[in-house]
C-alpha cells in the first residue's frame, strides 16, 4: 500500500497517488452499480475502502479513514441483505422510507456527528473534526438505509457530497473533490431511478394479484 501512496501521476498540475486514483474510480463505479441495483455494488465497494483508508489516514483525516472501515463492515451487511431481498425480475426491492424512519435517519445524523466530532477532537485524529465527523456519520446512515432498500439513502449522500467537496480541497485531495462533484450528479440520477422503481413497485404488485 505504501507503494500505491508514493507513486502516482500529475493531472492539471495536481499530483494524484495511485491509491487515491484507483480508490475513487472504484467508488464512482459503486454509484453506477447501486443505481442498477446489482449485487456487484458491494464487492467493488470493498476494494475502494481498502485503498481509500490508506489515502485518508495519510491525510490526517481520521473520520474519513474510520469511514472506510465502517463502509467495509456495512458492505458485508448490504451484500447479505440484498441477496436475501432480491427480486428475480426487477432487482433488489426498494421503497420510500416511512416518516419514522426518516426522523430516525435525521436524528442519528445530527447526534452522531456531534459525538464523533468530539471524539476526533479529543484524540487529535483530524485537523477538521466537524466536517470529518459529519461525513463519517452520514456514510453510516446512508449505507444502513441503502442496505434496507430505502430511496432516501441517495439524499443523505447529497449531504455528504456537499460537505466533502470543500474538505477534500482543503486537504489537497483535488481529484477526490472532483470525484465528489461527479458523485453529486450521479446521486441525483440514482435517486430518480430508485424513486421511480419504488413508485412502480406497488403498481406491479397490484397488477399481479
Order of alpha helices (4+ residues) and beta strands (2+ residues): alpha-beta-beta-alpha-alpha-alpha-beta-beta-alpha-alpha-alpha-alpha
